[in-house]
Amino acid sequence: MGLALFTFLAIFILCGSVGLLLFYRAAMMQRLSAVIATRPERSFLSRIKPNKPGDSIKAIVQPFEKMLPKSPKEVSVLQQRLIRAGLRDDGAVRVLRGAKVAVPVGLCLLLMTTGVARGNEFFAYVLAIALGYLGPDFWLGRRIKKRQLNVRLGLPEFLDLMVVCMEAGLSLDQALMRSVEELKMSQPEISDELSLVMLEQRAGRVRSEAWKNLADRVDIDVIRTLVASINQADQFGTSVAKTLRVHSDTLRVQRRQSVEEQAAKTAVKLVFPLVLFIFPSIFVVTVGPAIIVMAESFAKYFK
């Protein structure tokens, strides 16, 4: 009797253990994973993070950033310029300020190791320091101008797509969202700026303020005119699609007039190379042989 009771208890405990393992395995695995994840020790491979392409540059440049004095006004101006260039990273200001120290030091070390400035070291080092200090600002200015030009050239395409979407029955916000998705490949600058407008509106900011922030970020007259037209049409209840169509036609007319103006200035700009380079060579080729013949003929009378 006792053996049978012991056998029954053993079988019952075995069946119960198997049932717990089968039906509560998922819960046990979650608890175990939670316990393992909260351990302070981590493996060596988990602490290794892949470096981004700009991490090495930041690591080299950022220590030099502390050597320059900075004021809140200067930092705000740099941040505004970096935003206009499309660089919105938090460390972009530190990288730019550090580059204004690291680049002159690198150029001076390059001159020192190569020995190019031998015999005129003072002028070479002063020029290297000046170019290295002003080089990052020059690069940033070129990037801003290139981005503004791309925005100016791609704006009519964006407006046409907005007009098509709004005439198809979409609202202004829906048309903006659709246009941003369609222009990610062809016009990445406009798509980037307008995606920020959508994010600001989703965050609860008023539509007029979001569009005004766009005009401040890009800092182009055509964008300011567009923002003013959209806000005015939204305020007075006029058709936004007609406003965008008129603005798009105006931009194309302005672009054509700008091209015609540059073509008209070409004749005036060609005067200086004609006078300085082309006319002297033509004068030598045409009049030179005649002068030589006249000199030989008059030389007989002066012997």
VEXMIZA-527349 format. One line per 8 residues: number of its first residue (from 1); for each residue x negated, y negated, z negated of N, C-alpha, C, O. Coordinates in steps of 0.2 Angstrom, whole numbers, plus 2048, in hexadecimal, padded with zeros to 3 digits. Layout:
NUM> X Y Z X Y Z X Y Z X Y Z  ...
***
This chain:
1> 7FC 806 800 800 800 800 7FC 7FA 800 7FD 7F5 804  7F7 7FA 7FC 7F2 7F4 7FC 7EE 7F3 802 7ED 7ED 804  7EC 7F8 805 7E9 7F8 80C 7ED 7F5 811 7EB 7F1 815  7F3 7F7 811 7F8 7F4 816 7F9 7ED 815 7FA 7E9 81A  7FA 7EB 80F 7FB 7E4 80D 7F5 7E0 80F 7F5 7DA 812  7EF 7E2 80E 7E9 7DF 810 7E8 7DE 818 7E6 7D9 81A  7EA 7E3 81B 7EA 7E3 822 7EF 7DE 825 7ED 7DB 82A  7F5 7DE 822 7FA 7D9 825 7F7 7D2 824 7F8 7CE 828
9> 7F4 7D1 81E 7F2 7CA 81D 7EC 7C8 821 7EC 7C2 824  7E8 7CD 823 7E2 7CB 827 7E5 7CA 82E 7E2 7C5 832  7EA 7CE 831 7EC 7CD 837 7F0 7C6 837 7F0 7C3 83C  7F4 7C4 832 7F7 7BE 832 7F2 7B8 832 7F4 7B3 836  7ED 7B8 82E 7E8 7B3 82E 7E5 7B2 835 7E4 7AD 838  7E3 7B8 838 7E0 7B8 83F 7E5 7B5 844 7E3 7B1 848  7EB 7B7 844 7F0 7B4 849 7F1 7AD 847 7F2 7A9 84C  7F1 7AB 841 7F2 7A3 840 7EC 79F 842 7ED 79A 844
17> 7E6 7A2 841 7E0 79E 844 7E0 79E 84B 7DE 798 84E  7E2 7A3 84F 7E2 7A3 856 7E7 79E 858 7E6 79A 85D  7ED 79D 855 7F2 798 856 7F0 791 855 7F1 78D 859  7EC 790 850 7EA 789 84F 7E5 787 854 7E5 782 856  7E1 78C 856 7DC 78A 85B 7DF 789 862 7DD 784 865  7E4 78C 863 7E7 78B 86A 7EC 785 86A 7EC 782 86F  7F0 784 865 7F4 77E 865 7F2 778 862 7F4 772 864  7ED 778 85E 7EA 772 85B 7E3 770 85D 7DF 76D 85A
25> 7E1 773 863 7DA 772 865 7D9 76B 868 7D4 768 867  7DE 768 86B 7DD 761 86E 7DD 75C 868 7D8 758 869  7E1 75D 863 7E0 759 85D 7D9 759 85A 7D6 754 858  7D7 75F 859 7D0 760 856 7CB 75D 85A 7C6 75A 857  7CB 75E 861 7C6 75B 865 7C6 753 865 7C1 750 865  7CC 750 864 7CC 749 864 7C9 747 85D 7C5 742 85D  7CB 74A 858 7C8 749 851 7C0 749 851 7BD 745 84F  7BE 74F 854 7B7 750 855 7B3 74B 859 7AE 748 857
33> 7B6 749 85E 7B3 744 863 7B3 73D 85F 7AE 739 860  7B8 73B 85B 7B8 735 857 7B3 735 852 7B0 730 851  7B2 73B 84F 7AD 73B 84A 7A6 73A 84D 7A1 737 84A  7A5 73E 853 79E 73D 856 79D 736 859 797 734 858  7A2 733 85B 7A1 72C 85E 7A0 727 859 79C 722 85A  7A2 728 853 7A0 723 84D 79A 724 84A 798 720 845  796 729 84C 78F 72A 849 78B 724 84B 78B 722 850  787 722 846 782 71C 848 77D 71E 84C 77A 71A 850
41> 77B 725 84C 775 727 850 777 728 857 77D 72B 858  773 726 85C 775 727 863 76F 72A 866 769 729 864  770 72E 86B 76B 731 86E 766 72C 872 769 726 873  760 72E 874 75C 729 877 75F 727 87E 75E 722 881  762 72C 882 764 72B 889 76A 726 888 76B 722 88D  76E 726 883 774 722 882 772 71B 881 776 716 883  76C 71A 87E 76A 713 87D 767 710 884 766 70A 884  765 714 889 762 711 88F 768 70F 893 76C 712 895
49> 768 708 895 76D 705 899 76A 703 8A0 764 701 8A0  76D 704 8A5 76A 703 8AC 76A 6FB 8AD 76E 6F7 8AB  764 6F9 8AF 763 6F2 8B0 766 6EF 8B6 766 6F2 8BB  769 6E9 8B5 76C 6E6 8BB 766 6E3 8BF 761 6E2 8BC  768 6E1 8C5 763 6DD 8C9 760 6D7 8C6 75A 6D5 8C7  764 6D3 8C3 762 6CD 8C0 760 6CD 8B9 75D 6C8 8B7  760 6D3 8B6 75D 6D3 8AF 756 6D2 8AE 754 6CF 8AA  752 6D5 8B3 74B 6D4 8B3 749 6CC 8B4 744 6CA 8B0
57> 74C 6C9 8B8 74B 6C2 8B9 74D 6BE 8B3 749 6B9 8B1  753 6BF 8B0 755 6BC 8AA 750 6BD 8A4 74E 6B8 8A0  74D 6C3 8A4 749 6C5 89E 742 6C1 89F 73F 6BF 89A  740 6BF 8A5 73A 6BC 8A6 73B 6B4 8A6 737 6B1 8A3  741 6B2 8A8 742 6AA 8A8 744 6A7 8A2 742 6A2 8A0  749 6AB 89E 74C 6A8 898 747 6A6 893 749 6A1 88F  741 6A9 891 73D 6A7 88C 73A 6A0 88E 739 69C 889  739 69E 894 737 697 896 73C 692 895 73B 68C 895
65> 743 694 894 748 68F 894 748 68B 88D 74A 685 88D  745 68E 888 744 68A 882 73F 685 882 73F 681 87D  73B 685 886 735 680 887 738 679 889 734 674 887  73D 679 88C 740 672 88E 745 66F 88A 749 673 887  745 669 888 74A 666 884 751 666 888 751 664 88E  756 667 885 75D 667 888 762 663 884 761 663 87E  766 65F 887 76B 65B 884 772 65E 886 772 661 88B  777 65D 882 77E 660 884 780 65D 88B 783 660 88F
73> 77E 656 88C 780 653 893 77D 657 898 780 658 89E  777 658 898 773 65C 89D 775 663 89E 776 665 8A4  777 666 899 779 66D 89A 780 66D 89D 782 671 8A1  784 668 89B 78B 668 89F 78A 667 8A6 78E 669 8AA  786 662 8A8 785 661 8AF 782 667 8B3 784 669 8B8  77D 66B 8B0 77B 671 8B3 780 676 8B3 781 679 8B8  785 677 8AE 78A 67C 8AE 78F 67A 8B4 791 67E 8B8  790 673 8B5 795 671 8BA 792 673 8C1 795 675 8C6
81> 78B 672 8C2 788 673 8C8 788 67B 8CA 789 67D 8CF  787 67E 8C5 786 686 8C5 78D 689 8C7 78E 68D 8CB  792 686 8C4 799 688 8C6 79B 686 8CD 79E 68A 8D0  799 680 8CF 79A 67F 8D6 796 683 8DB 798 684 8E1  791 686 8D9 78D 68A 8DD 78F 692 8DC 78D 696 8E0  795 693 8D8 797 69A 8D7 794 69E 8D2 795 6A4 8D2  790 69B 8CE 78C 69E 8C9 78F 69D 8C2 78E 698 8BF  793 6A1 8C0 797 6A0 8BA 795 6A4 8B4 798 6A5 8AF
89> 78F 6A8 8B4 78D 6AC 8AF 78A 6A7 8A9 788 6A1 8AA  78B 6AA 8A3 789 6A6 89D 782 6A4 89D 77F 69F 89B  77E 6A9 8A0 776 6A8 89F 774 6A4 8A5 76D 6A4 8A6  778 6A2 8AA 775 69E 8B0 772 698 8AE 76D 696 8B1  774 694 8A9 771 68E 8A7 76A 68F 8A4 765 68C 8A6  76A 694 8A0 763 696 89D 75E 698 8A2 758 697 8A2  761 69C 8A7 75C 69E 8AD 75A 699 8B1 754 698 8B3  75E 694 8B2 75C 68E 8B6 757 68A 8B3 752 688 8B6
97> 758 689 8AC 754 684 8A9 74D 688 8A8 748 685 8A8  74D 68F 8A7 747 692 8A6 743 693 8AC 73D 693 8AC  747 693 8B2 744 693 8B9 740 68D 8BA 73B 68D 8BE  742 687 8B7 73F 681 8B8 738 680 8B5 734 67C 8B6  737 685 8B0 730 686 8AD 72C 68B 8B0 726 68B 8B1  730 691 8B1 72C 697 8B3 72A 696 8BA 724 699 8BC  72D 693 8BF 72B 692 8C6 725 68E 8C6 720 68F 8CA  724 688 8C3 71E 684 8C3 718 688 8C0 713 688 8C3
105> 719 68B 8BA 714 690 8B8 712 695 8BC 70C 696 8BD  716 698 8C0 715 69D 8C5 711 69A 8CB 70C 69E 8CD  713 695 8CD 70F 691 8D3 708 68F 8D0 703 690 8D4  707 68D 8CA 700 68B 8C8 6FC 691 8C7 6F6 691 8C9  6FF 697 8C5 6FB 69D 8C4 6F9 6A0 8CB 6F4 6A2 8CC  6FE 69F 8D0 6FC 6A1 8D7 6F7 69D 8DA 6F2 6A0 8DD  6F7 697 8D9 6F1 692 8DB 6EA 694 8D8 6E5 694 8DB  6EB 696 8D1 6E5 697 8CD 6E2 69E 8D0 6DC 69E 8D0
113> 6E6 6A3 8D1 6E3 6A9 8D3 6E1 6AA 8DA 6DC 6AD 8DC  6E5 6A6 8DE 6E3 6A7 8E6 6DD 6A2 8E7 6D9 6A3 8EC  6DC 69C 8E4 6D7 697 8E5 6D9 693 8EB 6D4 691 8EF  6DF 692 8ED 6E0 68F 8F3 6DF 687 8F2 6DD 684 8F7  6E0 685 8EC 6DF 67E 8EB 6D8 67C 8E9 6D7 677 8E5  6D3 67F 8EB 6CC 67E 8E9 6CA 677 8EC 6CA 677 8F2  6C7 673 8E8 6C5 66D 8EA 6CA 667 8EA 6C8 661 8EA  6D1 669 8E9 6D6 664 8E8 6DB 666 8E3 6E1 667 8E4
121> 6D8 668 8DD 6DD 66C 8D8 6E2 667 8D5 6E8 66A 8D4  6E0 661 8D4 6E5 65D 8D0 6EB 65C 8D5 6F1 65C 8D2  6EA 65A 8DB 6F0 659 8DF 6F4 65F 8E0 6FA 65F 8E1  6F1 665 8E1 6F4 66B 8E2 6F8 66D 8DC 6FE 66F 8DD  6F6 66C 8D6 6F9 66E 8D0 6FF 669 8CF 704 66C 8CD  6FE 663 8D0 704 65E 8CF 709 660 8D4 70F 660 8D3  707 661 8DB 70C 663 8E0 710 66A 8DE 716 66A 8DF  70C 66F 8DB 70F 675 8D9 714 674 8D3 71A 677 8D3
129> 712 670 8CE 717 66F 8C9 71D 66B 8CB 723 66D 8C9  71C 666 8CF 722 662 8D2 727 667 8D6 72D 666 8D5  724 66B 8DB 728 66F 8DF 72B 674 8DA 731 676 8DC  728 677 8D6 72B 67C 8D1 730 67A 8CD 735 67D 8CB  730 673 8CB 735 671 8C6 73B 66F 8CA 741 670 8C8  73A 66C 8D0 740 66A 8D4 742 66F 8D9 748 66E 8DC  73F 675 8D9 741 67A 8DE 748 67D 8DC 74C 67E 8E0  749 67F 8D5 74F 682 8D3 755 67D 8D5 75A 67F 8D7
137> 754 677 8D3 759 672 8D5 75B 671 8DC 761 671 8DE  756 671 8E0 757 671 8E7 75A 677 8EA 75F 677 8EE  758 67D 8E7 75C 683 8E9 763 683 8E7 768 685 8EB  765 681 8E1 76B 680 8DF 76F 67B 8E3 775 67D 8E4  76D 676 8E5 770 671 8E9 772 674 8F0 777 673 8F3  76D 678 8F3 76E 67B 8F9 774 680 8F9 778 681 8FD  774 684 8F3 779 689 8F2 780 686 8F1 785 688 8F4  780 680 8EE 787 67C 8ED 789 67A 8F4 78F 67B 8F5
145> 785 677 8F8 787 674 8FE 789 67A 903 78E 679 907  786 680 903 788 685 907 78F 688 905 793 689 909  790 688 8FE 796 68B 8FC 79C 686 8FE 7A1 688 900  79B 67F 8FD 7A0 67A 8FF 7A1 67A 906 7A7 67A 908  79C 67B 90A 79D 67C 912 7A1 682 913 7A5 682 918  7A0 688 910 7A4 68E 911 7AB 68D 90F 7B0 68F 913  7AC 689 90A 7B3 688 908 7B6 683 90D 7BC 684 90E  7B3 67E 90F 7B6 679 914 7B7 67D 91A 7BD 67B 91D
153> 7B3 681 91D 7B4 684 923 7BA 68A 923 7BE 68B 927  7BA 68D 91D 7BF 692 91C 7C6 690 91A 7CB 694 919  7C7 68A 918 7CD 687 915 7D3 687 91A 7D8 689 918  7D2 686 920 7D8 686 925 7DA 68D 926 7E0 68E 926  7D6 692 926 7D8 699 926 7DC 69B 920 7E1 69E 921  7DA 699 91A 7DE 69A 914 7E5 697 914 7EA 69A 912  7E5 691 917 7EC 68D 917 7F0 690 91C 7F6 691 91B  7EE 693 922 7F2 696 927 7F5 69D 924 7FB 69E 925
161> 7F1 6A0 920 7F3 6A6 91D 7F8 6A5 917 7FD 6A8 916  7F7 69F 914 7FC 69D 90F 803 69B 912 808 69D 90F  803 698 917 809 696 91B 80D 69C 91D 813 69C 91D  809 6A1 920 80C 6A7 923 810 6AB 91D 815 6AD 91E  80C 6AB 917 80F 6AF 911 815 6AB 90F 81A 6AE 90D  815 6A4 90E 81A 6A1 90B 820 6A1 910 826 6A1 90E  81F 6A0 917 825 6A0 91B 828 6A7 91C 82D 6A8 91E  824 6AC 919 827 6B3 919 82B 6B4 913 82E 6BA 912
169> 82B 6AF 90F 830 6B0 909 82C 6B0 902 830 6B1 8FD  826 6B0 902 822 6B1 8FC 822 6AA 8F8 822 6A5 8FC  821 6AA 8F2 820 6A4 8EE 819 6A1 8EF 815 6A5 8F2  818 69B 8EC 811 699 8EC 80C 69D 8E9 806 69E 8EB  80E 6A0 8E3 809 6A4 8DF 808 6AB 8E2 802 6AD 8E3  80D 6AD 8E5 80D 6B4 8E9 809 6B3 8EF 805 6B7 8F1  80A 6AE 8F3 806 6AC 8F9 7FF 6AB 8F7 7FA 6AD 8FB  7FD 6A8 8F2 7F6 6A7 8F0 7F3 6AE 8EE 7ED 6AF 8F0
177> 7F7 6B2 8EA 7F4 6B9 8E9 7F2 6BD 8EF 7ED 6C0 8F0  7F7 6BD 8F4 7F6 6C0 8FA 7F1 6BE 8FE 7ED 6C1 901  7F0 6B7 8FE 7EB 6B4 902 7E4 6B6 8FF 7DF 6B7 903  7E3 6B6 8F9 7DD 6B7 8F5 7DB 6BE 8F7 7D5 6C0 8F8  7E0 6C3 8F7 7DE 6CA 8F8 7DC 6CB 900 7D7 6CF 901  7DF 6C7 904 7DD 6C8 90B 7D7 6C4 90D 7D3 6C7 912  7D4 6BF 909 7CF 6BB 90B 7C8 6BD 907 7C3 6BA 907  7C9 6C3 904 7C3 6C5 900 7BD 6C6 904 7B7 6C5 902
185> 7BE 6C9 90A 7B8 6CB 90E 7B6 6C5 913 7B0 6C4 914  7BB 6C2 916 7B9 6BD 91B 7B7 6B6 917 7B3 6B3 91A  7BB 6B4 912 7B9 6AE 90E 7B8 6AF 907 7BD 6AE 903  7B2 6B2 905 7B2 6B4 8FE 7B1 6AE 8F9 7B4 6AE 8F3  7AF 6A8 8FC 7AF 6A2 8F7 7B6 69F 8F5 7B7 69E 8F0  7BA 69F 8FB 7C1 69C 8F9 7C5 6A1 8F5 7C8 6A0 8F1  7C4 6A8 8F6 7C7 6AD 8F3 7C5 6AD 8EB 7C9 6AE 8E7  7BE 6AC 8EA 7BC 6AB 8E3 7BF 6A5 8DF 7C1 6A6 8DA
193> 7BF 6A0 8E3 7C2 69A 8DF 7C9 69A 8DE 7CC 698 8D9  7CD 69D 8E3 7D4 69D 8E2 7D6 6A3 8DD 7DB 6A3 8DA  7D2 6A8 8DC 7D3 6AD 8D7 7D3 6AA 8D0 7D6 6AC 8CC  7CE 6A5 8CF 7CE 6A2 8C9 7D5 69E 8C8 7D7 69D 8C2  7D7 69B 8CD 7DE 697 8CC 7E3 69C 8CA 7E7 69A 8C6  7E3 6A2 8CD 7E8 6A7 8CB 7E7 6A9 8C4 7EC 6AA 8C0  7E1 6AA 8C2 7E0 6AC 8BB 7E2 6A7 8B6 7E4 6A8 8B0  7E1 6A0 8B7 7E3 69B 8B3 7EA 69B 8B2 7ED 699 8AD
201> 7EE 69C 8B8 7F5 69C 8B7 7F8 6A2 8B3 7FC 6A1 8B0  7F5 6A7 8B4 7F7 6AD 8B0 7F5 6AC 8A9 7F9 6AF 8A4  7F0 6A8 8A7 7EE 6A7 8A0 7F3 6A2 89D 7F2 6A1 897  7F7 69F 8A1 7FC 69A 89E 7FB 693 8A0 7FF 68F 89D  7F6 692 8A4 7F5 68B 8A6 7FA 688 8AB 7FC 68C 8AF  7FB 682 8AB 800 67F 8AF 7FD 67F 8B6 7F7 67F 8B7  801 680 8BC 7FF 681 8C2 7FB 67B 8C5 7F6 67B 8C8  7FD 675 8C3 7FA 66F 8C5 7F3 66E 8C2 7EE 66C 8C6
209> 7F2 670 8BC 7EC 670 8B9 7E7 675 8BC 7E1 674 8BC  7EA 67B 8BD 7E5 680 8C0 7E3 67E 8C7 7DD 67F 8C9  7E7 67B 8CB 7E5 678 8D2 7E0 672 8D1 7DB 671 8D5  7E1 66E 8CC 7DC 668 8CB 7D6 66B 8C9 7D0 668 8CA  7D5 670 8C5 7CF 673 8C3 7CB 676 8C9 7C5 676 8C9  7CF 679 8CE 7CC 67B 8D4 7C9 675 8D8 7C3 676 8DA  7CC 66F 8D8 7C9 66A 8DB 7C3 667 8D8 7BE 665 8DB  7C3 668 8D1 7BD 666 8CD 7B7 66A 8CE 7B1 668 8CE
217> 7B9 671 8CF 7B3 676 8CF 7B0 675 8D6 7AA 676 8D7  7B4 675 8DB 7B2 675 8E2 7AF 66E 8E4 7A9 66E 8E7  7B2 669 8E2 7AF 662 8E3 7AF 660 8EB 7AA 65E 8ED  7B4 661 8EE 7B5 660 8F6 7BB 65B 8F7 7C0 65D 8F3  7BA 657 8FB 7C0 652 8FC 7C6 656 8FF 7CC 654 8FE  7C5 65B 904 7CA 65E 907 7CE 662 901 7D4 663 902  7CB 665 8FD 7CE 669 8F7 7D2 664 8F3 7D7 666 8F1  7CF 65E 8F1 7D3 659 8ED 7D9 657 8F1 7DE 656 8EE
225> 7D9 656 8F7 7DF 654 8FB 7E4 65A 8FB 7EA 659 8FA  7E2 660 8FC 7E6 666 8FC 7EA 666 8F5 7F0 668 8F5  7E6 666 8F0 7E9 666 8E9 7EE 661 8E8 7F3 662 8E5  7EC 65B 8EA 7F1 655 8E9 7F7 656 8ED 7FD 655 8EB  7F7 659 8F3 7FC 65B 8F7 801 660 8F4 807 65F 8F4  7FE 665 8F1 802 66B 8EE 805 668 8E8 80B 66A 8E7  802 665 8E4 805 662 8DE 80B 65D 8DF 810 65D 8DC  80A 659 8E5 80F 654 8E6 815 658 8E9 81B 657 8E8
233> 814 65D 8EE 819 661 8F0 81D 665 8EB 823 666 8EB  819 668 8E6 81C 66B 8E1 820 667 8DC 825 669 8D9  81E 660 8DB 821 65C 8D7 827 659 8DA 82D 658 8D6  827 657 8E0 82D 654 8E3 832 65A 8E7 837 658 8E9  830 660 8E7 834 665 8E9 834 666 8F1 839 668 8F4  82F 663 8F4 82F 664 8FB 82C 66A 8FD 82A 66E 8F9  82C 66C 904 82A 672 906 822 673 906 81E 66F 909  820 677 902 818 678 901 815 67B 908 810 67A 90A
241> 819 67F 90B 817 682 912 816 67D 917 810 67D 91A  81A 678 918 819 673 91C 813 66F 91A 80F 66C 91F  812 66D 914 80D 669 912 806 66D 913 801 66A 915  806 674 912 800 677 914 7FE 678 91B 7F9 677 91D  804 678 91F 803 678 926 800 672 929 7FB 671 92D  803 66C 926 800 665 928 7F9 664 926 7F5 662 92A  7F7 667 920 7F0 666 91E 7EC 66A 922 7E6 668 923  7EE 670 924 7EA 675 928 7E8 671 92F 7E3 671 931
249> 7ED 66F 932 7EC 66B 938 7E8 665 938 7E4 664 93C  7E9 662 932 7E4 65C 931 7DD 65E 930 7D9 65A 933  7DC 663 92D 7D5 666 92C 7D2 668 933 7CC 666 934  7D6 66B 937 7D3 66D 93D 7D2 667 942 7CD 666 946  7D6 662 941 7D5 65B 945 7CE 658 942 7CA 656 946  7CE 658 93C 7C8 655 939 7C1 659 93B 7BC 655 93C  7C2 65F 93B 7BC 663 93D 7BA 662 945 7B4 661 946  7BF 661 949 7BE 660 950 7BB 659 951 7B6 658 955
257> 7BD 654 94D 7BB 64D 94D 7B4 64D 94B 7AF 649 94D  7B2 651 945 7AB 651 943 7A6 654 948 7A1 651 949  7A9 659 94C 7A4 65C 951 7A3 657 956 79E 656 959  7A8 653 958 7A8 64E 95E 7A3 649 95B 79F 646 95F  7A4 647 955 79F 641 952 798 644 953 794 640 954  797 64A 951 790 64C 951 78D 64D 958 787 64B 959  791 64F 95D 78F 64F 964 78E 648 966 789 647 96A  792 643 964 790 63C 966 78A 639 963 786 635 966
265> 788 63B 95D 782 639 95A 77C 63C 95D 776 63A 95C  77D 642 961 777 645 964 773 641 969 76D 641 969  776 63D 96D 773 638 972 76E 633 96E 769 632 970  771 631 968 76D 62C 965 767 62F 961 761 62D 961  768 635 95E 763 639 95B 75D 63B 960 757 63C 95E  75F 63C 966 75A 63E 96B 755 639 96D 750 63A 971  757 633 96C 753 62D 96E 74C 62D 96B 747 62C 96E  74B 62F 964 745 62F 961 740 635 964 73A 633 965
273> 742 63B 964 73E 640 967 73C 63E 96F 737 640 971  741 63B 972 73F 639 979 73A 634 97A 735 635 97E  73A 62F 975 735 62A 976 72F 62C 973 729 62A 976  72F 630 96E 728 632 96B 725 638 96E 71F 638 96D  728 63C 971 725 642 973 726 643 97B 721 645 97E  72C 642 97D 72D 644 984 72B 63F 989 727 640 98E  72C 638 988 72A 633 98C 723 632 98D 720 631 993  71F 633 988 718 632 989 715 638 98D 711 637 991
281> 717 63E 98C 715 643 990 717 642 998 713 644 99C  71D 640 999 71F 63F 9A0 71B 639 9A3 719 639 9A9  71A 634 99F 716 62E 9A1 70F 631 9A3 70C 62E 9A8  70C 635 99F 705 638 9A1 705 63C 9A7 700 63B 9AB  70A 640 9A8 70A 644 9AE 70C 640 9B4 709 642 9B9  710 63C 9B4 712 638 9BA 70D 632 9BC 70B 631 9C1  70B 62E 9B7 707 629 9B8 6FF 62A 9B7 6FB 627 9BA  6FE 630 9B4 6F6 631 9B3 6F3 632 9B9 6ED 62F 9BA
289> 6F5 636 9BE 6F1 637 9C5 6F0 630 9C8 6EB 62F 9CB  6F5 62C 9C8 6F5 626 9CC 6EF 621 9C8 6EC 61E 9CC  6EF 621 9C2 6EA 61D 9BE 6E3 620 9C0 6DF 61C 9C0  6E2 626 9C0 6DC 629 9C2 6D9 627 9C9 6D4 625 9C9  6DE 627 9CD 6DC 625 9D4 6DB 61E 9D5 6D6 61C 9D8  6DE 61A 9D1 6DD 613 9D1 6D6 611 9CE 6D3 60D 9D0  6D5 615 9C8 6CF 614 9C5 6C9 615 9C9 6C4 612 9C9  6C9 61B 9CD 6C4 61D 9D2 6C3 618 9D7 6BD 616 9D9
297> 6C9 615 9DA 6C8 610 9DF 6C5 60A 9DD 6C1 607 9E1  6C7 607 9D7 6C4 601 9D5 6BD 602 9D2 6BA 5FD 9D1  6BB 608 9D1 6B4 609 9CE 6AF 607 9D3 6AA 605 9D2  6B1 608 9DA 6AC 606 9DF 6AA 5FE 9DF 6A5 5FD 9E1  6AF 5FA 9DD 6AE 5F3 9DD 6AA 5F0 9D7 6A8 5EB 9D7  6AA 5F5 9D2 6A6 5F2 9CC 6A0 5F6 9CB 69D 5F6 9C5  69D 5F9 9D0 696 5FC 9CF 691 5F6 9D0 68B 5F8 9D0
***
